[in-house]
Amino acid sequence: MTPEELAERLRTVYIEELARSLKPPGLHGMHSIQAQTMLDHAYNGDPIIYEEPDETTWIWSDLHLGHDSSIGAFGRPFHNAWRADKAMHRAWAERVGDDDPIICLGDVSLDACLRSHHIFRWRQSPGFKVLVLGNHDVEPVNGVKQLDIERTTLMLAAPGNPPLLLTHIPLVQVPHGTVNVHGHIHDKPAPTPHRHINVSVEQLGYAPANLKDVRRLARRLLEGRYVPTDDNTRAMLDTVRTTMP
């Protein structure tokens, strides 16, 4: 499958699933207006083929900056959102170089939660910022350009071994031979143990993951090799990196 074919296949699958989410009972608890806005993006924009080096690319999802309700809702081990934000920005600065791409697979924040200090800290954080739109990002965090984001898209197709499909919402149908890297479901395990990798911050210890490690894990999962799945995604990444090079 060529990169272009991979990208088009991703768009077709995502459009089908977003359209399905507009029908009761809906998909993953999204509001219909969020699903419709994401569907409009899918129809009107081309999926980006992501071909930057894995070694210098970082990825995570669902930061929910400034969102105090996320502490209790998703079991975040912080006293409040301010402390959670501080920990995530510290982890970001420690890992990501100034020229490294950093991909957020959606839900940077809820628009009502953003304050001037969030915007300032975001601007000061390193890296080439890529946002794959989540359901909260269309309401309209990036629509009013409050955050500096170098590239925005609804989905990314990352060719390689194996090809990775980067979306906010996990795909129900993952095309054969690919792995879906996603967020949205926070502290919940990925929908399947071999075709999905959940990179929500709750699954990553509140620090971005290197795409090389994510692809290595994806390869091992597709090969059917046993990777303990009782822990979170970060533990799986560490296991594969140290025992399955």
CYANA upper distance limits for C-alpha pairs under 8 A (distance plus 0.5 A):
  1 MET  CA      5 GLU  CA      6.39
  1 MET  CA      6 LEU  CA      6.65
  2 THR  CA      6 LEU  CA      6.62
  3 PRO  CA      7 ALA  CA      6.66
  3 PRO  CA     49 ILE  CA      7.20
  3 PRO  CA    157 ALA  CA      7.99
  3 PRO  CA    158 ALA  CA      8.31
  3 PRO  CA    159 PRO  CA      6.39
  4 GLU  CA      8 GLU  CA      6.71
  4 GLU  CA     49 ILE  CA      7.90
  5 GLU  CA      9 ARG  CA      6.52
  6 LEU  CA     10 LEU  CA      6.72
  6 LEU  CA    157 ALA  CA      7.13
  6 LEU  CA    159 PRO  CA      8.12
  7 ALA  CA     11 ARG  CA      6.83
  7 ALA  CA     47 PRO  CA      6.33
  7 ALA  CA     48 ILE  CA      7.64
  7 ALA  CA     49 ILE  CA      6.95
  7 ALA  CA    156 LEU  CA      7.92
  7 ALA  CA    157 ALA  CA      5.78
  8 GLU  CA     12 THR  CA      6.72
  8 GLU  CA     47 PRO  CA      7.78
  9 ARG  CA     13 VAL  CA      6.76
  9 ARG  CA    175 PRO  CA      8.34
 10 LEU  CA     14 TYR  CA      6.56
 10 LEU  CA     47 PRO  CA      8.28
 10 LEU  CA    155 MET  CA      8.39
 10 LEU  CA    157 ALA  CA      7.68
 10 LEU  CA    165 LEU  CA      7.40
 10 LEU  CA    175 PRO  CA      8.50
 11 ARG  CA     15 ILE  CA      6.49
 11 ARG  CA     42 ALA  CA      7.25
 11 ARG  CA     46 ASP  CA      8.33
 11 ARG  CA     47 PRO  CA      7.04
 11 ARG  CA    155 MET  CA      8.17
 12 THR  CA     16 GLU  CA      6.80
 13 VAL  CA     17 GLU  CA      6.83
 13 VAL  CA    171 LEU  CA      8.32
 13 VAL  CA    173 GLN  CA      7.71
 14 TYR  CA     18 LEU  CA      6.55
 14 TYR  CA     42 ALA  CA      8.14
 14 TYR  CA    171 LEU  CA      7.56
 15 ILE  CA     19 ALA  CA      6.48
 15 ILE  CA     39 LEU  CA      6.76
 15 ILE  CA     42 ALA  CA      6.78
 15 ILE  CA     43 TYR  CA      7.94
 16 GLU  CA     20 ARG  CA      6.70
 17 GLU  CA     21 SER  CA      6.75
 17 GLU  CA     27 LEU  CA      8.38
 17 GLU  CA    171 LEU  CA      7.89
 17 GLU  CA    172 VAL  CA      7.86
 18 LEU  CA     22 LEU  CA      7.37
 18 LEU  CA     27 LEU  CA      8.15
 18 LEU  CA     35 ALA  CA      6.55
 18 LEU  CA     36 GLN  CA      8.12
 18 LEU  CA     38 MET  CA      7.91
 18 LEU  CA     39 LEU  CA      6.41
 19 ALA  CA     23 LYS  CA      8.03
 19 ALA  CA     35 ALA  CA      8.17
 19 ALA  CA     36 GLN  CA      8.26
 19 ALA  CA     39 LEU  CA      7.38
 20 ARG  CA     26 GLY  CA      7.43
 20 ARG  CA     27 LEU  CA      7.68
 21 SER  CA     25 PRO  CA      8.10
 21 SER  CA     26 GLY  CA      4.66
 21 SER  CA     27 LEU  CA      4.86
 21 SER  CA     28 HIS  CA      8.41
 21 SER  CA     30 MET  CA      8.07
 21 SER  CA     32 SER  CA      8.04
 21 SER  CA     35 ALA  CA      7.16
 22 LEU  CA     26 GLY  CA      6.22
 22 LEU  CA     27 LEU  CA      8.16
 22 LEU  CA     32 SER  CA      6.10
 22 LEU  CA     35 ALA  CA      7.00
 22 LEU  CA     36 GLN  CA      7.68
 26 GLY  CA     30 MET  CA      7.40
 26 GLY  CA     32 SER  CA      8.44
 28 HIS  CA    169 ILE  CA      8.31
 30 MET  CA     34 GLN  CA      6.95
 30 MET  CA     35 ALA  CA      6.94
 30 MET  CA    135 ASN  CA      7.59
 31 HIS  CA     35 ALA  CA      6.93
 32 SER  CA     36 GLN  CA      6.53
 33 ILE  CA     37 THR  CA      6.62
 34 GLN  CA     38 MET  CA      6.71
 34 GLN  CA    135 ASN  CA      5.94
 34 GLN  CA    136 HIS  CA      7.95
 34 GLN  CA    138 VAL  CA      7.13
 34 GLN  CA    139 GLU  CA      7.87
 35 ALA  CA     39 LEU  CA      6.53
 35 ALA  CA    135 ASN  CA      7.55
 36 GLN  CA     40 ASP  CA      6.68
 37 THR  CA     41 HIS  CA      6.94
 37 THR  CA    138 VAL  CA      7.22
 38 MET  CA     42 ALA  CA      6.79
 38 MET  CA    133 LEU  CA      8.28
 38 MET  CA    134 GLY  CA      8.44
 38 MET  CA    135 ASN  CA      7.65
 38 MET  CA    138 VAL  CA      7.68
 38 MET  CA    154 LEU  CA      7.76
 39 LEU  CA     43 TYR  CA      6.78
 40 ASP  CA     44 ASN  CA      6.58
 41 HIS  CA     45 GLY  CA      6.20
 41 HIS  CA    154 LEU  CA      7.07
 42 ALA  CA     46 ASP  CA      7.78
 42 ALA  CA     47 PRO  CA      8.37
 42 ALA  CA    154 LEU  CA      6.99
 45 GLY  CA    153 THR  CA      8.15
 45 GLY  CA    154 LEU  CA      8.45
 47 PRO  CA    153 THR  CA      7.37
 47 PRO  CA    154 LEU  CA      7.41
 47 PRO  CA    155 MET  CA      5.96
 47 PRO  CA    156 LEU  CA      6.23
 47 PRO  CA    157 ALA  CA      7.44
 48 ILE  CA    153 THR  CA      7.53
 48 ILE  CA    155 MET  CA      7.25
 48 ILE  CA    156 LEU  CA      5.54
 48 ILE  CA    157 ALA  CA      6.78
 49 ILE  CA    156 LEU  CA      6.40
 49 ILE  CA    157 ALA  CA      5.38
 49 ILE  CA    158 ALA  CA      6.43
 49 ILE  CA    159 PRO  CA      8.03
 50 TYR  CA    156 LEU  CA      6.63
 50 TYR  CA    157 ALA  CA      6.30
 50 TYR  CA    158 ALA  CA      5.25
 50 TYR  CA    159 PRO  CA      7.73
 51 GLU  CA    158 ALA  CA      6.63
 51 GLU  CA    159 PRO  CA      7.37
 52 GLU  CA     56 THR  CA      8.43
 52 GLU  CA     57 THR  CA      7.70
 52 GLU  CA    101 PRO  CA      8.46
 53 PRO  CA     57 THR  CA      6.94
 54 ASP  CA     58 TRP  CA      8.47
 54 ASP  CA    210 ASN  CA      7.69
 54 ASP  CA    211 LEU  CA      5.43
 54 ASP  CA    212 LYS  CA      5.21
 55 GLU  CA    210 ASN  CA      7.22
 55 GLU  CA    211 LEU  CA      7.04
 55 GLU  CA    212 LYS  CA      5.83
 56 THR  CA    100 ASP  CA      5.89
 56 THR  CA    101 PRO  CA      7.34
 56 THR  CA    210 ASN  CA      7.75
 56 THR  CA    211 LEU  CA      8.19
 57 THR  CA    100 ASP  CA      6.36
 57 THR  CA    101 PRO  CA      5.49
 57 THR  CA    102 ILE  CA      6.33
 57 THR  CA    103 ILE  CA      8.06
 57 THR  CA    210 ASN  CA      6.44
 57 THR  CA    211 LEU  CA      6.01
 57 THR  CA    212 LYS  CA      8.23
 58 TRP  CA     96 VAL  CA      7.63
 58 TRP  CA    100 ASP  CA      7.96
 58 TRP  CA    101 PRO  CA      6.82
 58 TRP  CA    102 ILE  CA      5.08
 58 TRP  CA    103 ILE  CA      6.58
 58 TRP  CA    208 PRO  CA      6.33
 58 TRP  CA    209 ALA  CA      5.94
 58 TRP  CA    210 ASN  CA      5.07
 58 TRP  CA    211 LEU  CA      6.10
 59 ILE  CA    102 ILE  CA      6.14
 59 ILE  CA    103 ILE  CA      5.15
 59 ILE  CA    104 CYS  CA      6.41
 59 ILE  CA    105 LEU  CA      7.98
 59 ILE  CA    199 VAL  CA      7.88
 59 ILE  CA    208 PRO  CA      5.78
 59 ILE  CA    209 ALA  CA      5.80
 59 ILE  CA    210 ASN  CA      6.87
 59 ILE  CA    211 LEU  CA      6.94
 60 TRP  CA    103 ILE  CA      6.98
 60 TRP  CA    104 CYS  CA      5.69
 60 TRP  CA    105 LEU  CA      6.75
 60 TRP  CA    183 GLY  CA      8.20
 60 TRP  CA    199 VAL  CA      5.64
 60 TRP  CA    200 SER  CA      6.35
 60 TRP  CA    201 VAL  CA      6.58
 60 TRP  CA    204 LEU  CA      8.13
 60 TRP  CA    207 ALA  CA      7.98
 60 TRP  CA    208 PRO  CA      5.54
 60 TRP  CA    209 ALA  CA      6.91
 61 SER  CA    103 ILE  CA      8.48
 61 SER  CA    104 CYS  CA      5.42
 61 SER  CA    105 LEU  CA      5.06
 61 SER  CA    106 GLY  CA      6.16
 61 SER  CA    107 ASP  CA      7.38
 61 SER  CA    108 VAL  CA      7.97
 61 SER  CA    168 HIS  CA      8.17
 61 SER  CA    182 HIS  CA      8.07
 61 SER  CA    183 GLY  CA      5.83
 61 SER  CA    184 HIS  CA      7.92
 61 SER  CA    199 VAL  CA      6.30
 61 SER  CA    200 SER  CA      4.94
 61 SER  CA    201 VAL  CA      6.29
 62 ASP  CA    104 CYS  CA      7.95
 62 ASP  CA    105 LEU  CA      7.48
 62 ASP  CA    106 GLY  CA      6.26
 62 ASP  CA    107 ASP  CA      5.16
 62 ASP  CA    108 VAL  CA      6.27
 62 ASP  CA    109 SER  CA      8.10
 62 ASP  CA    183 GLY  CA      6.99
 62 ASP  CA    184 HIS  CA      6.95
 62 ASP  CA    186 HIS  CA      7.55
 62 ASP  CA    200 SER  CA      5.97
 62 ASP  CA    201 VAL  CA      6.73
 63 LEU  CA     85 ASP  CA      8.40
 63 LEU  CA     88 MET  CA      8.46
 63 LEU  CA    107 ASP  CA      6.87
 63 LEU  CA    108 VAL  CA      5.53
 63 LEU  CA    109 SER  CA      7.00
 63 LEU  CA    200 SER  CA      8.22
 63 LEU  CA    201 VAL  CA      6.88
 64 HIS  CA     70 SER  CA      7.62
 64 HIS  CA    107 ASP  CA      6.43
 64 HIS  CA    108 VAL  CA      5.64
 64 HIS  CA    109 SER  CA      4.50
 64 HIS  CA    110 LEU  CA      6.99
 65 LEU  CA     81 ALA  CA      7.50
 65 LEU  CA     85 ASP  CA      6.40
 65 LEU  CA    108 VAL  CA      6.70
 65 LEU  CA    109 SER  CA      5.31
 65 LEU  CA    110 LEU  CA      8.04
 65 LEU  CA    113 CYS  CA      7.73
 65 LEU  CA    114 LEU  CA      7.62
 65 LEU  CA    118 HIS  CA      7.70
 66 GLY  CA     81 ALA  CA      5.73
 66 GLY  CA     82 TRP  CA      6.85
 66 GLY  CA     85 ASP  CA      7.42
 66 GLY  CA    109 SER  CA      7.44
 66 GLY  CA    113 CYS  CA      5.73
 66 GLY  CA    114 LEU  CA      6.65
 66 GLY  CA    115 ARG  CA      8.19
 66 GLY  CA    118 HIS  CA      7.88
 67 HIS  CA     71 ILE  CA      8.24
 67 HIS  CA     81 ALA  CA      6.27
 67 HIS  CA    109 SER  CA      7.46
 67 HIS  CA    110 LEU  CA      7.51
 67 HIS  CA    113 CYS  CA      6.24
 68 ASP  CA     72 GLY  CA      8.49
 68 ASP  CA     80 ASN  CA      6.42
 68 ASP  CA     81 ALA  CA      5.28
 69 SER  CA     73 ALA  CA      6.61
 70 SER  CA     74 PHE  CA      6.10
 70 SER  CA     75 GLY  CA      8.13
 70 SER  CA     76 ARG  CA      7.64
 70 SER  CA     81 ALA  CA      8.08
 71 ILE  CA     75 GLY  CA      6.23
 71 ILE  CA     76 ARG  CA      5.21
 71 ILE  CA     77 PRO  CA      7.71
 71 ILE  CA     78 PHE  CA      7.23
 71 ILE  CA     79 HIS  CA      8.08
 71 ILE  CA     80 ASN  CA      6.96
 71 ILE  CA     81 ALA  CA      7.19
 72 GLY  CA     76 ARG  CA      7.10
 74 PHE  CA    186 HIS  CA      7.08
 74 PHE  CA    187 ASP  CA      6.61
 74 PHE  CA    202 GLU  CA      8.10
 75 GLY  CA    187 ASP  CA      8.06
 76 ARG  CA     84 ALA  CA      8.27
 76 ARG  CA    202 GLU  CA      7.47
 78 PHE  CA     83 ARG  CA      6.61
 78 PHE  CA     84 ALA  CA      6.23
 79 HIS  CA     83 ARG  CA      7.13
 79 HIS  CA     84 ALA  CA      8.36
 80 ASN  CA     84 ALA  CA      7.03
 81 ALA  CA     85 ASP  CA      6.45
 82 TRP  CA     86 LYS  CA      6.68
 83 ARG  CA     87 ALA  CA      6.74
 84 ALA  CA     88 MET  CA      6.79
 85 ASP  CA     89 HIS  CA      6.63
 86 LYS  CA     90 ARG  CA      6.60
 87 ALA  CA     91 ALA  CA      6.75
 87 ALA  CA    206 TYR  CA      7.73
 88 MET  CA     92 TRP  CA      6.59
 88 MET  CA    206 TYR  CA      5.99
 88 MET  CA    207 ALA  CA      6.44
 89 HIS  CA     93 ALA  CA      6.65
 89 HIS  CA    121 ARG  CA      8.31
 89 HIS  CA    125 SER  CA      7.68
 90 ARG  CA     94 GLU  CA      6.71
 91 ALA  CA     95 ARG  CA      6.90
 91 ALA  CA    206 TYR  CA      7.87
 91 ALA  CA    207 ALA  CA      5.68
 91 ALA  CA    208 PRO  CA      7.84
 92 TRP  CA     96 VAL  CA      6.36
 92 TRP  CA    125 SER  CA      7.74
 92 TRP  CA    126 PRO  CA      8.16
 92 TRP  CA    207 ALA  CA      6.88
 92 TRP  CA    208 PRO  CA      7.04
 93 ALA  CA     97 GLY  CA      8.23
 93 ALA  CA    125 SER  CA      6.81
 93 ALA  CA    126 PRO  CA      6.90
 95 ARG  CA    208 PRO  CA      8.27
 96 VAL  CA    100 ASP  CA      6.57
 96 VAL  CA    102 ILE  CA      7.92
 96 VAL  CA    126 PRO  CA      6.75
 96 VAL  CA    127 GLY  CA      6.72
 97 GLY  CA    126 PRO  CA      6.55
 97 GLY  CA    127 GLY  CA      6.33
 98 ASP  CA    126 PRO  CA      5.16
 98 ASP  CA    127 GLY  CA      5.02
 98 ASP  CA    128 PHE  CA      7.87
 99 ASP  CA    126 PRO  CA      7.94
 99 ASP  CA    127 GLY  CA      5.57
 99 ASP  CA    128 PHE  CA      6.53
100 ASP  CA    126 PRO  CA      8.26
100 ASP  CA    127 GLY  CA      5.27
100 ASP  CA    128 PHE  CA      6.36
101 PRO  CA    127 GLY  CA      5.91
101 PRO  CA    128 PHE  CA      4.91
101 PRO  CA    129 LYS  CA      6.50
101 PRO  CA    130 VAL  CA      7.47
102 ILE  CA    127 GLY  CA      6.47
102 ILE  CA    128 PHE  CA      6.45
102 ILE  CA    129 LYS  CA      5.70
102 ILE  CA    130 VAL  CA      6.56
103 ILE  CA    129 LYS  CA      6.69
103 ILE  CA    130 VAL  CA      5.17
103 ILE  CA    131 LEU  CA      6.39
103 ILE  CA    132 VAL  CA      7.80
104 CYS  CA    108 VAL  CA      7.74
104 CYS  CA    129 LYS  CA      8.24
104 CYS  CA    130 VAL  CA      6.76
104 CYS  CA    131 LEU  CA      5.56
104 CYS  CA    132 VAL  CA      6.67
105 LEU  CA    131 LEU  CA      6.66
105 LEU  CA    132 VAL  CA      5.22
105 LEU  CA    133 LEU  CA      7.15
105 LEU  CA    134 GLY  CA      7.32
105 LEU  CA    166 LEU  CA      7.73
105 LEU  CA    167 THR  CA      6.69
105 LEU  CA    168 HIS  CA      5.51
105 LEU  CA    182 HIS  CA      7.02
105 LEU  CA    183 GLY  CA      6.62
106 GLY  CA    131 LEU  CA      6.79
106 GLY  CA    132 VAL  CA      5.77
106 GLY  CA    133 LEU  CA      5.26
106 GLY  CA    134 GLY  CA      4.39
106 GLY  CA    135 ASN  CA      7.82
106 GLY  CA    136 HIS  CA      8.06
106 GLY  CA    137 ASP  CA      7.08
106 GLY  CA    168 HIS  CA      5.92
106 GLY  CA    183 GLY  CA      7.71
106 GLY  CA    184 HIS  CA      8.01
107 ASP  CA    133 LEU  CA      7.67
107 ASP  CA    134 GLY  CA      5.57
107 ASP  CA    135 ASN  CA      7.26
107 ASP  CA    136 HIS  CA      5.76
107 ASP  CA    137 ASP  CA      5.97
107 ASP  CA    184 HIS  CA      8.27
108 VAL  CA    136 HIS  CA      8.38
108 VAL  CA    137 ASP  CA      7.41
109 SER  CA    113 CYS  CA      7.23
109 SER  CA    114 LEU  CA      7.35
109 SER  CA    136 HIS  CA      7.46
109 SER  CA    137 ASP  CA      7.65
109 SER  CA    141 VAL  CA      7.68
110 LEU  CA    114 LEU  CA      7.36
110 LEU  CA    136 HIS  CA      6.33
110 LEU  CA    137 ASP  CA      7.66
110 LEU  CA    139 GLU  CA      8.17
110 LEU  CA    141 VAL  CA      7.32
111 ASP  CA    136 HIS  CA      8.28
111 ASP  CA    137 ASP  CA      8.30
111 ASP  CA    139 GLU  CA      7.30
111 ASP  CA    140 PRO  CA      6.88
111 ASP  CA    141 VAL  CA      5.51
114 LEU  CA    118 HIS  CA      6.57
114 LEU  CA    119 ILE  CA      7.73
115 ARG  CA    119 ILE  CA      7.13
116 SER  CA    120 PHE  CA      6.66
117 HIS  CA    121 ARG  CA      6.51
118 HIS  CA    122 TRP  CA      6.55
119 ILE  CA    123 ARG  CA      6.72
119 ILE  CA    146 GLN  CA      7.46
119 ILE  CA    147 LEU  CA      6.51
120 PHE  CA    124 GLN  CA      6.81
121 ARG  CA    125 SER  CA      6.75
122 TRP  CA    147 LEU  CA      7.67
122 TRP  CA    148 ASP  CA      8.12
123 ARG  CA    147 LEU  CA      7.91
123 ARG  CA    148 ASP  CA      6.86
128 PHE  CA    149 ILE  CA      8.40
128 PHE  CA    150 GLU  CA      6.90
129 LYS  CA    148 ASP  CA      8.33
129 LYS  CA    149 ILE  CA      5.79
129 LYS  CA    150 GLU  CA      5.93
129 LYS  CA    151 ARG  CA      7.19
130 VAL  CA    149 ILE  CA      6.69
130 VAL  CA    150 GLU  CA      6.53
130 VAL  CA    151 ARG  CA      5.31
130 VAL  CA    152 THR  CA      6.41
131 LEU  CA    149 ILE  CA      7.34
131 LEU  CA    151 ARG  CA      6.78
131 LEU  CA    152 THR  CA      5.32
131 LEU  CA    153 THR  CA      6.96
132 VAL  CA    152 THR  CA      6.45
132 VAL  CA    153 THR  CA      5.56
132 VAL  CA    154 LEU  CA      5.53
132 VAL  CA    155 MET  CA      6.23
132 VAL  CA    156 LEU  CA      7.84
132 VAL  CA    166 LEU  CA      8.34
132 VAL  CA    167 THR  CA      7.12
132 VAL  CA    168 HIS  CA      7.12
133 LEU  CA    137 ASP  CA      6.17
133 LEU  CA    138 VAL  CA      7.45
133 LEU  CA    152 THR  CA      7.45
133 LEU  CA    153 THR  CA      6.60
133 LEU  CA    154 LEU  CA      5.44
133 LEU  CA    155 MET  CA      8.03
133 LEU  CA    168 HIS  CA      7.18
134 GLY  CA    138 VAL  CA      7.34
134 GLY  CA    154 LEU  CA      8.18
134 GLY  CA    168 HIS  CA      5.79
134 GLY  CA    169 ILE  CA      7.86
134 GLY  CA    184 HIS  CA      8.05
135 ASN  CA    139 GLU  CA      7.98
135 ASN  CA    168 HIS  CA      8.47
136 HIS  CA    140 PRO  CA      7.77
136 HIS  CA    141 VAL  CA      7.94
137 ASP  CA    141 VAL  CA      5.53
137 ASP  CA    142 ASN  CA      6.69
137 ASP  CA    143 GLY  CA      8.37
138 VAL  CA    142 ASN  CA      7.62
138 VAL  CA    143 GLY  CA      7.33
139 GLU  CA    143 GLY  CA      7.98
140 PRO  CA    144 VAL  CA      6.80
141 VAL  CA    145 LYS  CA      7.42
141 VAL  CA    146 GLN  CA      7.05
141 VAL  CA    147 LEU  CA      7.94
142 ASN  CA    146 GLN  CA      6.75
142 ASN  CA    147 LEU  CA      6.86
142 ASN  CA    149 ILE  CA      8.43
154 LEU  CA    167 THR  CA      7.54
154 LEU  CA    168 HIS  CA      8.46
155 MET  CA    165 LEU  CA      8.05
155 MET  CA    166 LEU  CA      6.26
155 MET  CA    167 THR  CA      5.59
155 MET  CA    168 HIS  CA      8.22
156 LEU  CA    165 LEU  CA      6.67
156 LEU  CA    166 LEU  CA      5.46
156 LEU  CA    167 THR  CA      7.29
157 ALA  CA    163 PRO  CA      7.93
157 ALA  CA    164 LEU  CA      6.63
157 ALA  CA    165 LEU  CA      5.44
157 ALA  CA    166 LEU  CA      6.69
158 ALA  CA    163 PRO  CA      6.23
158 ALA  CA    164 LEU  CA      5.51
158 ALA  CA    165 LEU  CA      6.80
158 ALA  CA    166 LEU  CA      7.95
159 PRO  CA    163 PRO  CA      4.97
159 PRO  CA    164 LEU  CA      6.90
160 GLY  CA    164 LEU  CA      7.86
161 ASN  CA    215 ARG  CA      7.85
161 ASN  CA    219 ARG  CA      7.28
162 PRO  CA    177 GLY  CA      7.46
162 PRO  CA    178 THR  CA      6.47
162 PRO  CA    179 VAL  CA      7.69
162 PRO  CA    215 ARG  CA      7.40
162 PRO  CA    218 ALA  CA      7.37
162 PRO  CA    219 ARG  CA      6.33
163 PRO  CA    177 GLY  CA      7.87
163 PRO  CA    178 THR  CA      5.59
163 PRO  CA    179 VAL  CA      7.16
164 LEU  CA    178 THR  CA      6.28
164 LEU  CA    179 VAL  CA      5.64
164 LEU  CA    180 ASN  CA      6.39
164 LEU  CA    181 VAL  CA      7.11
164 LEU  CA    215 ARG  CA      7.98
165 LEU  CA    178 THR  CA      7.53
165 LEU  CA    179 VAL  CA      6.69
165 LEU  CA    180 ASN  CA      5.23
165 LEU  CA    181 VAL  CA      6.49
166 LEU  CA    180 ASN  CA      6.55
166 LEU  CA    181 VAL  CA      5.46
166 LEU  CA    182 HIS  CA      6.41
167 THR  CA    171 LEU  CA      8.30
167 THR  CA    180 ASN  CA      7.79
167 THR  CA    181 VAL  CA      7.00
167 THR  CA    182 HIS  CA      5.56
167 THR  CA    183 GLY  CA      7.82
168 HIS  CA    182 HIS  CA      5.56
168 HIS  CA    183 GLY  CA      5.54
168 HIS  CA    184 HIS  CA      6.29
169 ILE  CA    182 HIS  CA      6.53
169 ILE  CA    183 GLY  CA      6.63
169 ILE  CA    184 HIS  CA      6.01
169 ILE  CA    185 ILE  CA      8.32
170 PRO  CA    180 ASN  CA      7.35
170 PRO  CA    181 VAL  CA      7.98
170 PRO  CA    182 HIS  CA      5.86
170 PRO  CA    183 GLY  CA      7.35
170 PRO  CA    184 HIS  CA      7.90
170 PRO  CA    191 PRO  CA      8.08
170 PRO  CA    196 HIS  CA      7.91
171 LEU  CA    180 ASN  CA      7.28
174 VAL  CA    178 THR  CA      7.28
174 VAL  CA    179 VAL  CA      7.34
174 VAL  CA    180 ASN  CA      7.05
174 VAL  CA    195 ARG  CA      7.33
175 PRO  CA    179 VAL  CA      8.45
177 GLY  CA    222 LEU  CA      7.90
178 THR  CA    195 ARG  CA      7.67
179 VAL  CA    194 HIS  CA      8.27
179 VAL  CA    195 ARG  CA      5.30
179 VAL  CA    196 HIS  CA      6.17
179 VAL  CA    197 ILE  CA      7.92
179 VAL  CA    218 ALA  CA      6.74
179 VAL  CA    222 LEU  CA      8.36
180 ASN  CA    195 ARG  CA      6.63
180 ASN  CA    196 HIS  CA      5.28
180 ASN  CA    197 ILE  CA      6.82
181 VAL  CA    196 HIS  CA      6.35
181 VAL  CA    197 ILE  CA      5.29
181 VAL  CA    198 ASN  CA      6.57
181 VAL  CA    199 VAL  CA      7.40
182 HIS  CA    196 HIS  CA      7.83
182 HIS  CA    197 ILE  CA      6.81
182 HIS  CA    198 ASN  CA      5.69
182 HIS  CA    199 VAL  CA      6.51
182 HIS  CA    200 SER  CA      7.96
183 GLY  CA    198 ASN  CA      5.90
183 GLY  CA    199 VAL  CA      5.91
183 GLY  CA    200 SER  CA      5.21
184 HIS  CA    200 SER  CA      7.23
185 ILE  CA    189 PRO  CA      8.33
185 ILE  CA    190 ALA  CA      8.44
185 ILE  CA    198 ASN  CA      8.25
185 ILE  CA    200 SER  CA      7.66
186 HIS  CA    198 ASN  CA      8.36
186 HIS  CA    200 SER  CA      5.55
186 HIS  CA    201 VAL  CA      7.50
186 HIS  CA    202 GLU  CA      6.29
186 HIS  CA    203 GLN  CA      7.51
187 ASP  CA    200 SER  CA      7.72
187 ASP  CA    202 GLU  CA      5.73
187 ASP  CA    203 GLN  CA      6.45
189 PRO  CA    198 ASN  CA      7.52
189 PRO  CA    232 ASN  CA      7.96
190 ALA  CA    196 HIS  CA      6.24
190 ALA  CA    197 ILE  CA      6.43
190 ALA  CA    198 ASN  CA      5.84
191 PRO  CA    196 HIS  CA      7.00
192 THR  CA    196 HIS  CA      6.22
193 PRO  CA    197 ILE  CA      8.45
193 PRO  CA    221 LEU  CA      8.02
193 PRO  CA    229 THR  CA      7.77
194 HIS  CA    218 ALA  CA      8.17
194 HIS  CA    221 LEU  CA      5.39
194 HIS  CA    222 LEU  CA      6.51
194 HIS  CA    224 GLY  CA      7.93
195 ARG  CA    218 ALA  CA      8.18
195 ARG  CA    221 LEU  CA      7.78
195 ARG  CA    222 LEU  CA      7.65
197 ILE  CA    214 VAL  CA      8.45
197 ILE  CA    218 ALA  CA      8.00
197 ILE  CA    233 THR  CA      7.72
198 ASN  CA    203 GLN  CA      7.33
198 ASN  CA    233 THR  CA      7.14
199 VAL  CA    203 GLN  CA      6.49
199 VAL  CA    204 LEU  CA      6.77
199 VAL  CA    209 ALA  CA      8.36
199 VAL  CA    233 THR  CA      7.41
200 SER  CA    204 LEU  CA      7.11
201 VAL  CA    205 GLY  CA      6.66
201 VAL  CA    206 TYR  CA      5.09
201 VAL  CA    207 ALA  CA      7.12
201 VAL  CA    208 PRO  CA      8.01
202 GLU  CA    206 TYR  CA      6.50
203 GLN  CA    232 ASN  CA      5.56
203 GLN  CA    233 THR  CA      5.65
203 GLN  CA    234 ARG  CA      6.70
204 LEU  CA    208 PRO  CA      7.37
204 LEU  CA    209 ALA  CA      7.55
204 LEU  CA    232 ASN  CA      7.54
204 LEU  CA    233 THR  CA      6.40
204 LEU  CA    234 ARG  CA      5.15
205 GLY  CA    234 ARG  CA      7.14
209 ALA  CA    213 ASP  CA      7.74
209 ALA  CA    214 VAL  CA      7.68
209 ALA  CA    234 ARG  CA      8.33
210 ASN  CA    214 VAL  CA      7.02
211 LEU  CA    215 ARG  CA      6.55
212 LYS  CA    216 ARG  CA      6.65
213 ASP  CA    217 LEU  CA      6.72
213 ASP  CA    237 LEU  CA      6.62
213 ASP  CA    240 VAL  CA      8.39
213 ASP  CA    241 ARG  CA      7.13
214 VAL  CA    218 ALA  CA      6.71
214 VAL  CA    237 LEU  CA      7.19
215 ARG  CA    219 ARG  CA      6.62
216 ARG  CA    220 ARG  CA      6.88
216 ARG  CA    240 VAL  CA      7.75
216 ARG  CA    241 ARG  CA      8.13
216 ARG  CA    245 PRO  CA      8.34
217 LEU  CA    221 LEU  CA      6.69
217 LEU  CA    236 MET  CA      7.96
217 LEU  CA    237 LEU  CA      6.68
217 LEU  CA    240 VAL  CA      6.62
218 ALA  CA    222 LEU  CA      6.73
219 ARG  CA    223 GLU  CA      6.68
220 ARG  CA    224 GLY  CA      6.92
220 ARG  CA    225 ARG  CA      6.00
220 ARG  CA    226 TYR  CA      8.36
220 ARG  CA    227 VAL  CA      8.31
220 ARG  CA    240 VAL  CA      8.35
220 ARG  CA    244 MET  CA      8.50
221 LEU  CA    225 ARG  CA      6.43
221 LEU  CA    226 TYR  CA      7.92
221 LEU  CA    227 VAL  CA      7.85
227 VAL  CA    236 MET  CA      7.12
227 VAL  CA    239 THR  CA      8.01
227 VAL  CA    240 VAL  CA      7.84
228 PRO  CA    236 MET  CA      7.13
229 THR  CA    233 THR  CA      8.37
229 THR  CA    236 MET  CA      7.26
231 ASP  CA    235 ALA  CA      6.51
231 ASP  CA    236 MET  CA      7.61
232 ASN  CA    236 MET  CA      7.07
233 THR  CA    237 LEU  CA      6.66
234 ARG  CA    238 ASP  CA      6.70
235 ALA  CA    239 THR  CA      6.61
236 MET  CA    240 VAL  CA      6.73
237 LEU  CA    241 ARG  CA      6.60
238 ASP  CA    242 THR  CA      6.68
239 THR  CA    243 THR  CA      6.38
239 THR  CA    244 MET  CA      7.95
240 VAL  CA    244 MET  CA      5.27
240 VAL  CA    245 PRO  CA      7.21
241 ARG  CA    245 PRO  CA      6.10
